[in-house]
Amino acid sequence: MKNTSPILTLLFCLTFVSGVAAQVGGTWQTLAPMPTARQELATAALNGKIYAIGGYDSSGTKTNIVEVYDPTTNTWTSAHPIPVALHHNCAAVAAGKLYSFGGPSTQTFVYDELNDSWSAVASMLFFQVLSPAVGVFNDKIYVAGGVSGGRGNTKQNLVEVYDPVANTWTALEPMKVGRNHCGGAFIDGKFYVVGGRRVTRALDANEVYDPQTNTWADQAPLPTPRAGIGVAAVNGEVFVFGGETLNPSGGGEVHGEVEVFNPATNTWQSLSPMPTPRHGIFASVIGNNIFLPGGGIVSGIGPTNVNDVFIVSP
């Protein structure tokens, strides 16, 4: 029998172990429910707590509610309401401040944690309702997609960036694929925007924006086309949770799929599905924990107060 070189055997073992290590894993944990069931809300992590802002309540009414989840005590408290009722808005933390923007308004608000108060800052350039994607890089907030000018407007590829220091919004190169209800996250200085829909058609689009060149490039498509997703970046990979697909004749499907994108290999991997499938969600990250409070459990309006966390394996 032919002998195998010890060096080749070692190389094979190292390659095999490396391939296994590249696989992402994680576990789900159910947490204390959000006090007010809401969907199409925005969330963000500020100083170790999750802020849940606005959204539709169980009656389908947009709200100005702000509730705060503390992972260390697994409890919720109320914060001062945002000045206007919102739905399909976004939230982000930049330079240590919490911002809410978008939704049925161009207004931008910043939250003062010390005084539990909100203040208006520079308004957005475009009317970006219906869940645009948001990402933060170098303490600037990038917003892509949504619907500009109302539901019927097709200019859904608009992109702008907010500079908190200068208190200004600046228009950037539009996306290649116009869409709303998409999600985004930054990895290694590049902005990945995935999923979404145009009218009722769910999209598998996956584009990456380079702030250095102000250009967009296509990436491997999302395996399960869907909109109303939660998107977050952990350990250099993009996680996509839940979502919704609509039927042109009415109704639709709520998704529980979890898929993760590796920019280094331009590939996707499927993970354990959500315990409660939902759409109209927003994902927020603390460490390796991705928090997903609220969302809709039926196509259209049907909010829940479920609060889950996906704990990414290191």
C-alpha positions in Angstrom: 0.0 0.0 0.0 1.3 3.5 -0.9 2.5 5.5 2.1 1.1 9.0 2.6 3.5 11.8 3.3 3.2 13.1 6.9 3.5 16.6 5.5 0.6 16.0 3.1 -1.5 14.5 5.9 -0.8 17.5 8.1 -1.8 19.9 5.3 -5.0 18.0 4.7 -5.9 18.2 8.4 -5.2 21.9 8.6 -7.3 22.5 5.5 -10.2 20.5 6.9 -10.0 22.2 10.3 -9.8 25.6 8.6 -12.9 24.8 6.5 -14.9 23.8 9.6 -13.8 26.9 11.5 -15.1 29.0 8.6 -18.7 27.8 9.3 -20.7 30.2 11.4 -23.0 29.0 14.2 -25.2 30.3 17.0 -28.0 29.7 19.4 -31.4 31.4 20.1 -32.6 32.6 23.4 -36.0 34.1 24.2 -35.9 37.2 26.5 -38.3 39.3 28.4 -41.1 40.4 26.0 -41.2 44.0 24.8 -44.0 45.9 26.8 -45.7 47.2 23.7 -46.2 44.9 20.7 -44.9 46.7 17.6 -43.6 46.1 14.1 -41.9 48.3 11.5 -40.0 49.8 14.4 -36.4 50.8 14.6 -33.9 49.7 17.2 -30.3 50.5 18.1 -27.8 49.7 20.8 -26.6 52.5 23.0 -24.3 52.0 26.0 -25.2 48.3 26.4 -29.0 48.8 26.1 -31.4 48.3 23.2 -33.7 51.2 22.3 -36.9 50.3 20.4 -38.4 53.4 18.7 -41.8 53.9 17.0 -43.5 51.4 14.8 -47.1 50.2 14.4 -49.0 49.0 17.4 -51.6 46.2 17.4 -54.3 48.6 16.1 -52.1 49.5 13.1 -51.5 53.0 14.5 -48.0 54.5 14.2 -46.5 55.3 17.6 -43.9 57.6 19.2 -43.1 55.0 22.0 -39.5 54.4 23.0 -38.8 51.4 25.2 -35.4 50.3 26.5 -34.2 46.8 27.0 -31.3 46.1 29.5 -29.7 42.7 28.8 -27.9 42.6 32.2 -31.3 42.5 34.0 -33.5 41.2 31.3 -35.9 44.1 31.9 -37.6 46.8 30.0 -38.1 50.5 30.9 -39.8 53.4 29.1 -37.8 56.4 27.7 -39.1 59.8 26.7 -41.3 59.4 23.5 -39.8 60.6 20.2 -41.4 63.9 19.2 -43.3 62.5 16.2 -45.1 59.1 15.7 -43.1 57.0 13.2 -43.2 53.7 11.4 -40.7 52.1 8.9 -38.1 54.4 10.5 -34.4 53.7 11.1 -32.1 54.2 14.1 -28.3 54.2 14.5 -25.7 55.2 17.0 -22.8 57.4 15.8 -20.2 59.3 17.9 -22.0 58.0 21.1 -25.4 59.4 20.2 -28.6 57.7 19.2 -30.3 59.0 16.1 -33.8 58.2 14.6 -34.6 59.2 11.0 -36.7 58.2 8.0 -40.2 56.8 8.1 -43.0 59.0 7.0 -40.8 62.1 7.6 -37.5 63.7 6.6 -36.9 64.7 10.2 -33.9 63.5 12.1 -33.8 63.3 15.9 -31.0 62.8 18.4 -31.5 61.4 21.8 -29.8 62.8 25.0 -29.5 59.8 27.3 -28.4 61.9 30.3 -31.5 64.1 30.1 -33.9 61.5 28.5 -34.8 64.0 25.8 -35.0 64.3 22.0 -33.9 67.1 19.8 -34.3 67.8 16.1 -31.2 68.0 13.9 -30.8 68.5 10.1 -33.5 66.9 8.0 -32.8 64.2 5.4 -32.4 65.2 1.8 -34.9 62.6 0.5 -38.2 61.4 1.8 -37.1 57.8 2.5 -40.1 55.9 3.9 -40.6 52.1 4.1 -37.4 50.9 5.8 -34.3 52.0 4.0 -31.0 50.3 4.9 -28.7 51.9 7.4 -25.1 51.5 8.4 -22.5 53.4 10.4 -18.8 54.0 9.5 -16.3 56.5 10.9 -19.2 58.0 13.0 -21.2 58.8 9.9 -24.7 57.3 9.2 -25.4 55.9 5.7 -28.9 55.4 4.5 -29.8 53.6 1.3 -33.1 52.8 -0.5 -36.7 53.2 0.8 -39.3 55.2 -1.1 -38.6 58.8 -2.0 -41.6 61.0 -2.6 -44.3 58.6 -1.4 -45.4 55.0 -1.9 -45.8 55.3 -5.7 -42.5 56.9 -6.4 -40.0 54.5 -8.1 -36.8 56.4 -7.0 -35.9 53.8 -4.4 -32.1 53.7 -5.1 -31.3 57.0 -3.3 -28.4 57.1 -0.9 -27.3 59.7 1.6 -24.9 60.1 4.5 -25.3 62.1 7.7 -22.3 63.8 9.4 -23.2 64.4 13.1 -20.3 66.8 13.6 -21.2 69.0 10.6 -25.0 68.3 11.1 -25.3 67.8 7.3 -26.7 65.2 4.9 -24.9 64.6 1.6 -26.2 62.7 -1.4 -24.1 59.7 -2.6 -24.0 57.5 -5.7 -27.4 55.7 -6.0 -27.7 51.9 -5.6 -27.8 49.8 -8.8 -31.1 48.2 -7.6 -33.8 50.5 -6.3 -35.7 48.9 -3.3 -37.4 49.4 0.0 -37.7 47.2 3.1 -34.0 46.3 2.7 -31.3 46.0 5.3 -27.6 47.0 5.6 -24.4 46.8 7.6 -20.8 47.9 7.4 -17.9 45.4 7.3 -14.3 46.5 6.8 -15.3 49.9 5.7 -17.8 48.8 3.1 -21.6 49.0 3.2 -23.6 45.9 2.3 -27.3 46.3 1.4 -29.3 43.1 0.9 -32.9 42.1 0.2 -35.9 44.4 0.0 -38.7 44.7 -2.6 -40.1 46.8 -5.4 -43.9 47.1 -5.0 -44.8 43.5 -4.2 -41.7 41.6 -5.6 -39.2 40.4 -3.1 -35.6 40.8 -4.2 -32.4 38.8 -3.8 -30.2 41.9 -4.5 -26.9 42.1 -2.6 -24.8 45.2 -3.3 -21.7 46.7 -1.6 -20.8 50.3 -1.4 -17.3 51.6 -1.1 -17.1 55.1 0.5 -13.6 55.6 -0.8 -14.7 55.4 -4.5 -18.4 56.2 -4.1 -19.3 53.1 -6.2 -21.6 50.1 -5.9 -20.8 46.5 -6.9 -22.9 43.3 -7.1 -22.3 40.5 -4.6 -23.7 36.9 -4.4 -27.5 37.2 -4.2 -29.5 36.5 -1.1 -30.5 32.8 -1.2 -34.1 33.5 0.0 -35.5 36.7 -1.6 -37.4 38.7 1.1 -38.2 42.1 2.5 -38.8 43.6 5.9 -35.6 41.9 7.2 -33.4 42.4 10.2 -29.7 42.8 9.2 -26.6 42.9 11.4 -22.8 42.5 11.1 -20.9 40.3 13.6 -17.3 38.9 13.2 -17.0 40.2 9.7 -20.1 38.6 8.3 -23.6 39.9 7.5 -26.6 38.2 9.2 -30.1 38.4 7.6 -33.1 37.5 9.7 -36.8 36.9 8.9 -38.7 39.0 6.4 -41.8 38.9 4.2 -42.8 38.1 0.7 -46.1 39.4 -0.7 -48.4 37.9 -3.2 -49.6 40.2 -6.0 -53.1 39.0 -5.5 -53.0 39.7 -1.7 -51.6 38.2 1.4 -48.1 36.8 1.8 -45.6 34.7 3.7 -43.6 35.6 6.9 -40.1 34.1 6.9 -38.0 32.7 9.7 -34.9 32.0 7.6 -31.5 33.1 8.9 -28.8 33.4 6.3 -25.3 34.8 6.7 -23.0 36.3 4.1 -19.2 36.0 4.1 -17.7 38.9 2.1 -14.3 37.3 2.0 -15.6 34.3 0.1 -18.7 35.9 -1.4 -20.8 33.0 -0.2 -24.0 32.4 1.9 -24.7 29.9 4.7 -28.0 28.9 6.3 -28.4 28.9 10.1 -31.0 27.9 12.6 -34.3 29.6 11.8 -35.9 32.2 14.1 -38.1 30.6 16.9 -40.9 33.0 15.8 -40.8 34.0 12.2 -41.2 37.8 11.8 -41.0 40.7 9.4 -40.8 44.5 10.0 -37.9 43.9 12.3 -34.6 45.7 13.1 -31.5 44.0 14.4 -29.1 45.5 17.0 -25.8 44.2 18.1 -24.1 44.1 21.5 -20.9 42.0 21.3 -21.8 38.7 19.7 -25.4 39.1 20.5 -28.0 40.1 17.9 -31.2 41.4 19.4 -34.5 41.2 17.5 -37.5 42.7 19.5 -41.0 42.9 18.0 -42.0 42.6 14.4 -45.0 41.2 12.5 -46.0 37.6 12.8 -48.5 37.7 9.9 -48.2 39.3 6.5 -49.3 42.9 6.8 -50.2 44.2 10.3 -49.9 41.8 13.2 -47.3 43.0 15.7 -45.8 40.9 18.5 -43.9 41.7 21.6 -41.5 38.7 21.2 -37.9 39.5 22.1 -35.2 37.1 20.9 -31.5 37.2 20.8 -29.2 35.2 18.4 -25.9 34.5 20.1 -23.2 34.1 17.5 -20.6 31.4 18.2 -17.1 32.9 18.4 
